[in-house]
Structure formats: C-alpha cells, structure tokens
Amino acid sequence: MKLPSLKPPLVLVNLKCYNESIGPGAHRIGRAASEVMEESGVTIGLAPLYTDIHPINRHYGIPVFAQHVDPVEPGAHTGRMPLAAIKSAGAIGSLVNHSEYRLTIADIEKNVGALKEAGLLSCVCSNNIATTRALAALEPAYVAIEPPELIGGKVSVSEANPGIITGSVEVVKEINPSVRVLTGAGIHSGRCVKTAVDLGTDGVLLASSVVKAEDPAAVLRDLVSLL
C-alpha cells in the first residue's frame, strides 16, 4: 500500500499528555502549526492525544500522527488502540518506541510492519547509534534519534552530541537509504533545527518547547526561521 509522503524538512511536535495540550490546548497548538506551515512552507506535524487526532486533522489540515498504536485487528481488545482507529480518525502514522513508551525490538518490528501494511507512516524513536542501525533494518518511514538524558531539557542534541546525529545518518544510509532520520531532545530554537538539518537529518521531533510556550506560533516561527 502506498504510504503518505511528507516534504522534508519535517518539524514533528509530540503533544504528549501535558495540560497545555489537552482539548482546547491542542487546538491552540494546531492553529499555530497550521498558520506557520502555511507561512513558511515547512511541513509541521503534530502527535496529539488520541482524543484530539480527529479534530486536529479536521480543522487544521496538518499531518497528524498518533503517539502510539497497538498492532491488533478490531475486536475484543479493551483498552488497546488498533491501527484502524487512528487511521479512521485521520492520522497518517504513529510514533513507535518513544522513550516514555519503550517496546521490545520484536514489538517494534510488528508495529512497523502493521503500520506499513495499513498505509501509515512509522516514526520509530532510538536512543543511540547501535539501536538506530537495528531499527533502520526494519524499514520504518522515520527513525528519530533522541538521547533520553536530553529530552525536555534546554540543551539540544545538535549542540550536546552532534556525533550521535551524524553517526545515525551514516548507519541509516548504509542500511536503508529510504529511511528518513529525525533528531530530537532539547530542540528549542531555529539554530537547533538548522544544525540538525545541516548534519544530514530530515527534520526534528520535539515537544515541550512548543507545548509549554505561551505563544506556540512564535516558537514555531523561530524553529523554522533558518530553513
């Protein structure tokens, strides 16, 4: 099944479960993302809570990812989130193996395969170069390199550890050049994003710098300002 295609660079904002990103907060960020995407031409996607996937997709015309998905068929699976549900709600893909929701390699492989079969994108999170190498072999749409010690901080991975970015880009090109690389953890400025792209990535995955901002549109404008 043909997968959606997103123009790089991609700025993918994980809304997590912050108070600022639930319901009206998700709309506030969705509106800002839509405005900045239209102004700049840079692709800006959101990964909201499940309950906000449909309204964000419907109202703002931006790429929407789920934060997690369970590779189960619709049926007797209380509490699970089947792929058919996120696709019906308007998601074009899902995060997989975020540092706050770790999976085994076997489960990651199952999720990536199920997403691909459903025509959905997978963005699989990695914490080091060795893991990135293993994940690239699973053929996800994206691998996002995020050193966990930098997540939510004020120092970006592109500043603190550029080698993990270039190393990840190199092993992905070696294993499967069709897999795109995102970088995350501590991304908070246009300079962070520009450095990440200059190091060979296809964009960034971030959260708190946008979600916690009083003016998310201003932060997003800064993030894309040097692209």
C-alpha positions as CSV (number, residue, x, y, z in Angstrom):
1,M,0.0,0.0,0.0
2,K,1.3,3.4,-0.9
3,L,2.5,5.5,2.1
4,P,1.8,9.2,2.6
5,S,4.8,11.4,1.6
6,L,5.8,14.4,3.6
7,K,8.1,17.1,2.2
8,P,11.3,17.5,4.2
9,P,12.3,19.0,6.5
10,L,9.6,17.9,8.9
11,V,9.0,19.5,12.3
12,L,7.0,16.9,14.3
13,V,5.6,18.1,17.6
14,N,4.7,15.5,20.2
15,L,2.0,17.0,22.3
16,K,2.4,14.2,25.0
17,C,-0.1,14.5,27.9
18,Y,0.6,18.0,29.2
19,N,-2.3,20.0,30.5
20,E,-1.4,22.6,27.8
21,S,-2.0,20.1,25.0
22,I,-5.4,18.6,26.0
23,G,-8.5,19.6,24.2
24,P,-8.5,23.4,23.8
25,G,-4.8,23.4,24.2
26,A,-4.4,21.0,21.3
27,H,-6.5,23.3,19.2
28,R,-4.3,26.3,20.2
29,I,-1.2,24.4,19.0
30,G,-2.9,23.1,15.9
31,R,-4.0,26.5,14.9
32,A,-0.4,27.8,15.4
33,A,1.1,25.0,13.4
34,S,-1.3,25.5,10.5
35,E,-0.5,29.2,10.4
36,V,3.2,28.7,10.4
37,M,3.2,25.8,8.0
38,E,1.2,28.0,5.5
39,E,3.5,31.0,6.0
40,S,6.8,29.1,5.8
41,G,6.1,26.2,3.6
42,V,7.9,23.9,6.1
43,T,6.0,20.7,7.0
44,I,4.8,20.8,10.6
45,G,3.1,17.8,12.1
46,L,1.5,17.1,15.4
47,A,1.2,13.9,17.5
48,P,-1.7,14.7,19.9
49,L,-3.6,12.6,22.3
50,Y,-5.9,10.0,20.7
51,T,-9.0,12.1,21.5
52,D,-7.6,15.1,19.6
53,I,-6.5,13.3,16.4
54,H,-9.8,13.7,14.6
55,P,-10.5,17.4,15.5
56,I,-6.9,18.5,14.7
57,N,-7.0,16.6,11.4
58,R,-10.4,18.0,10.5
59,H,-9.8,21.7,11.4
60,Y,-6.2,22.4,10.6
61,G,-5.0,20.5,7.5
62,I,-1.7,19.5,9.0
63,P,-0.1,16.0,9.2
64,V,-1.3,14.2,12.3
65,F,0.5,11.2,14.0
66,A,-0.7,9.1,16.9
67,Q,1.6,8.8,19.9
68,H,1.4,5.0,20.0
69,V,-0.6,2.3,18.3
70,D,-1.3,-1.4,19.1
71,P,-1.0,-3.7,16.1
72,V,-4.2,-5.5,16.7
73,E,-7.2,-6.1,14.5
74,P,-10.5,-4.5,15.6
75,G,-12.2,-6.8,18.1
76,A,-12.1,-7.8,21.7
77,H,-9.1,-5.7,22.8
78,T,-10.4,-3.4,25.6
79,G,-8.0,-0.5,26.2
80,R,-5.9,-1.0,23.1
81,M,-5.6,1.3,20.1
82,P,-5.9,-0.5,16.8
83,L,-4.5,0.9,13.6
84,A,-7.9,1.1,12.1
85,A,-9.0,3.6,14.8
86,I,-6.1,6.0,14.3
87,K,-6.5,5.8,10.5
88,S,-10.2,6.5,10.7
89,A,-9.6,9.5,13.0
90,G,-7.3,11.0,10.3
91,A,-3.8,10.0,11.5
92,I,-1.2,9.4,8.7
93,G,1.1,7.5,11.0
94,S,2.3,6.9,14.6
95,L,5.3,7.3,16.9
96,V,6.7,3.9,17.9
97,N,9.0,3.2,20.9
98,H,9.1,6.7,22.4
99,S,11.5,6.9,25.4
100,E,8.3,7.2,27.6
101,Y,6.7,4.1,26.0
102,R,9.5,1.6,25.2
103,L,8.9,-1.5,23.3
104,T,11.0,-4.6,22.5
105,I,12.6,-5.0,19.1
106,A,10.1,-7.7,18.3
107,D,7.1,-5.4,19.1
108,I,8.7,-2.5,17.2
109,E,9.1,-4.8,14.1
110,K,5.4,-5.9,14.5
111,N,4.2,-2.2,14.8
112,V,6.3,-1.0,11.8
113,G,5.1,-3.8,9.6
114,A,1.4,-3.3,10.6
115,L,1.6,0.4,10.0
116,K,3.2,-0.1,6.6
117,E,0.5,-2.7,5.7
118,A,-2.2,-0.2,6.7
119,G,-0.6,2.6,4.6
120,L,0.6,4.5,7.6
121,L,3.9,6.1,8.4
122,S,6.1,4.9,11.4
123,C,8.4,7.2,13.3
124,V,10.5,4.9,15.5
125,C,12.5,6.5,18.3
126,S,16.0,5.5,19.0
127,N,18.4,6.4,21.8
128,N,21.8,5.5,20.3
129,I,23.6,4.7,17.1
130,A,23.5,0.9,17.6
131,T,19.8,1.0,18.1
132,T,19.4,3.2,15.1
133,R,21.2,0.6,13.0
134,A,18.9,-2.2,14.1
135,L,15.8,0.0,13.6
136,A,16.8,1.0,10.1
137,A,16.8,-2.6,9.1
138,L,13.0,-2.8,10.0
139,E,12.3,-0.2,7.2
140,P,10.3,2.4,9.1
141,A,9.5,5.7,7.4
142,Y,11.5,7.6,10.0
143,V,14.0,6.9,12.8
144,A,14.1,9.7,15.4
145,I,17.3,9.8,17.4
146,E,16.6,11.1,20.9
147,P,19.2,10.7,23.7
148,P,16.9,10.3,26.7
149,E,19.1,12.4,29.1
150,L,18.4,15.5,26.9
151,I,14.7,15.1,26.5
152,G,12.8,18.1,28.0
153,G,16.0,20.0,28.6
154,K,17.4,23.3,27.4
155,V,20.4,21.8,25.7
156,S,19.7,20.3,22.3
157,V,21.2,17.1,21.0
158,S,22.5,19.0,18.0
159,E,24.6,21.1,20.4
160,A,25.5,18.5,23.1
161,N,26.1,15.4,20.9
162,P,26.3,16.2,17.1
163,G,28.2,12.9,16.7
164,I,25.1,10.8,17.5
165,I,23.3,12.6,14.7
166,T,25.9,12.2,12.1
167,G,26.5,8.6,13.2
168,S,22.8,7.8,13.0
169,V,22.6,9.4,9.5
170,E,25.6,7.3,8.4
171,V,24.3,4.0,9.6
172,V,20.8,4.6,8.2
173,K,22.3,5.4,4.8
174,E,24.3,2.2,5.0
175,I,21.4,0.0,6.0
176,N,18.5,1.6,4.1
177,P,18.8,5.0,2.4
178,S,15.0,5.2,2.0
179,V,14.6,5.6,5.8
180,R,14.5,9.3,6.9
181,V,16.2,10.5,10.1
182,L,14.8,13.0,12.6
183,T,16.6,14.3,15.6
184,G,15.1,15.2,19.0
185,A,15.7,16.0,22.6
186,G,16.2,19.6,23.8
187,I,15.3,21.1,20.4
188,H,14.2,24.7,21.2
189,S,15.4,27.2,18.6
190,G,15.8,27.8,14.9
191,R,19.5,27.3,15.3
192,C,19.0,23.8,16.8
193,V,16.8,22.8,13.8
194,K,19.2,24.3,11.2
195,T,22.1,22.4,12.8
196,A,20.2,19.2,12.8
197,V,19.3,19.6,9.1
198,D,22.9,20.6,8.2
199,L,24.1,17.4,9.9
200,G,22.1,15.4,7.4
201,T,18.7,14.8,9.1
202,D,15.3,15.3,7.5
203,G,13.9,17.3,10.4
204,V,13.2,17.2,14.1
205,L,10.9,15.7,16.8
206,L,10.2,17.9,19.7
207,A,7.6,18.6,22.4
208,S,7.9,20.9,25.4
209,S,9.4,23.9,23.8
210,V,6.2,24.3,21.7
211,V,3.7,22.7,24.0
212,K,4.7,24.7,27.1
213,A,5.1,28.0,25.2
214,E,2.7,31.0,25.9
215,D,2.8,31.7,22.2
216,P,3.4,28.4,20.3
217,A,3.2,30.2,16.9
218,A,6.1,32.5,17.9
219,V,8.2,29.4,18.9
220,L,7.3,27.6,15.7
221,R,8.2,30.6,13.6
222,D,11.6,30.7,15.3
223,L,12.1,26.9,14.8
224,V,11.6,27.2,11.0
225,S,13.2,30.6,10.6
226,L,16.6,29.3,9.3
227,L,15.3,26.6,7.0
